Amino acid sequence: MYERINDLATNKGCTTSQLALAWVLHQGNDVVPIPGTTKIENFEHNIGALSVKLTPEDMAELESIASLDSIKGDRYGGFKTYKDSEILPLLAWKA
């Protein structure tokens, strides 16, 4: 999956991160990416996504790469979460 996305990014003359941000930007006028960064150089890199133009064919390819059938596996990679805990959720606590 990464190789296909990386190849598309290379063909577009951008990084995979910029391609991901460009994909979000192409979702519609009511969707806004909010990348977090504390460094100006990373911010400037993120701004580069504004110049990445995706065609309908590019969007279809990205959608096919990330289709629900291609994404599989545990969400947390085997790490324990609160769901595995014996502690009650905060809403169940009584004051």
N, C-alpha and C positions, 0 to 999 in steps of 0.2 A: 504494500500500500504506500509506504513512504517513498519507495523508488519511483512509482508512477507520479506522485505529487511533486517530487524533486525534479523529475524530468520535465513536467509541465512548467514548473517555476523557472527552470533553466531556459526553456524555450521562450518564456515571457520576459527573460532578462531580469528576474527578481529572485529573492530568497523565498524559501518555503514559508517563513513567517509573514513576509509581505503578501504572498499569495493567499494565505489564510485570512489576513485582514481584508484583502481585496474581495475575497469571497463574501465575507460578512457585509462589506460595503455594497455589494451587488445584490443583496437580498431584498432591497427596497428602501424607500425613503423613511420608513418607520423603524428601521433597524440601525443601531449605531454601535460600532465596536468600541470597547473601553479598555484598551490595553494599559496595563499598569507598568510603570517604570519609574525609577528614581534617577536615571542618568540621562543627560541631554543627548548623548550619542545614540542611545537606544530610542529615544523619542524621535530623533531625526530619521533613524532607520525606519521606524513605524510610519512616519509621514510618507515615506517612499511608496507605501501601498496605495496612496491616492493616485499615483500615476500608472498603476497597473490596470489595464483595460481588459476585461474578460468578455469574450464573445459568448453567445448562447451555446455554442459548441463546447467552449471551455467549461461553462457552468454545468452542462450535461455530463461532461467527463468527470468533473469533480464530484458531482452527485452520484455517479456510478461507482466511483472509487470508495466513497463513504456510505454506500447503501447499507441498510440495516442487515442485509444478509452477509456483508463482509466484516462487520464488527462483531467480534465474539470474545468471550472470556469474562472472568470475574471483574467487577468494577474496581475493587481495591487490591487486586493481585494477591489475595490470600491474607491480607492484613486484617486484623480484628477491628471491628467498628463497634459503635454503641449498640448495634443490633445483637451483637454477640455477648453483651454485658449482662450482668445480673442486676445492675443498678436501674432503678425505675426512672423513666423519663421525668423531666422537671415538672410537666403538667400533672403528674400523678402524686407529687409531693403535697403533703398537708402541712400548713403552718401551725 
